[in-house]
């Protein structure tokens, strides 16, 4: 493919949902066998979500915010964000009062978070 056929678009200057919609509209989605383009759009969306969520975490490091971001990540299959949340919990909080901070989480999310965080030897969950 020569460079005349490549469209250079500064995707990261636009909201992820706009980029995803644009790519799918131009090149088709999964129904048109354009999986590569569709997956690229999904990846761009994921990167954008991840960056916004990490920025949120870094400006408001409270256990409640980290747990909220973890729940969002879990519900949206954002595994890198889940990992970042677990890393923050392990590095920033020595004691986590499970009852107070996590009581409103759905049981499947609570279980996943507890298993991931419990792997840290210097963290106690009670």
N, C-alpha and C positions, 0 to 999 in steps of 0.2 A: 504494500500500500504506500503510495507516495504522500508527501506532506500536504498536497492540495486537497486530499480527501479527508484530512483530519481537521475536525472543528475543535479549537482550543477554547474551552469555556471555563472561566474561573468559578468552578462549582462551589467552593467554600465561601463565596461571597453571598450565596443565596441560602434561604432556609432549606433544610434537608427534604421536606415534603415537596417543595417546588422542584428541586433537582430530580427527585425520584419520579414525579409526575412527568416532567419534561422528557427524561430519558425513555420512559415507558411509552409516552405519546409518540416520540420520534422513531423509536426502534422496535416497538412492540413489547409486550410483556411475555409471561410464560406461555400464554396461549398461542403465541406466534413463534415459538421455538427460539426465542432470543434470550435464553437463560443467562448468558454472560452479561448482557447489558442490564437485565433485571437484577441480577445479583450484585452488580456494581452499584446500582442505584440503592439497593438495600444496604450495602456496605457503607456508602456515603452517608446514608441516614443514620446508621449505627454509630459511625465516627462522630457525627454531629451531636447526637444524643449523648454519647460518652463524654465529649469535650464539655458540653453544657453542664452535665451532671457532676463532673469532676470539679469544674469551676465552682459550682454550688457547694460541693463538699468542702473545698479548700477555703471558702469564705465563711462557712458556717459549720465549724467542726463541733457538733454536739452529737451525743449518742442518738438522740431522737432523729436528727437530720440524716445521719448515716444509715440508721435503720429504715427510714423512709425511702432513701435512695436505693437501698438494697431491695426493698419490696418492689419498687418501680422496676429495677433491673431484672428481678426474678420474673415478674409478670410479663416483661417484654423480651425475655431471652437475651438480655445484654450481659453475657457472661464476663466480659472484661470489667464491666462496672461492678458486678457482684464481687469479683476478685479484689478490686480496688477498695470496696467497702470493708471487706474482711481484713485487708491489710491495714486500713485505718483503725479499725476496732482493735486489732492486735497491737498496733504500735502506739496508739494514743490513750487507750483506756486499760487500766490494770484490773479494775473490778467493774463488772457489768451487772447491775441489778436486773435480772431477767424479768421479774414480775413487773416492775415499774415501766420499763422502756419497751418491752416487747409484747405486752399482754394483748394488744389489739391486732397483732399479726395473725393471718390465717395459719393454721397448724402446719401446713406443708412448707410454708416459707420459714416459719419459726424453726422447724426441724432442720431444714437446709442450712440456715444461718448458724444454728447452734453447733451442728456437726463441723462446719467449716471453721468457726471461731474456736471451738474446743481443741483444735489441733495445736493451739498455742500453749506452750508449757507455763508461760508467765501470766496467764489470764484465768481468772476464776469467774465462773458464772453461777450466780445463786439467786 
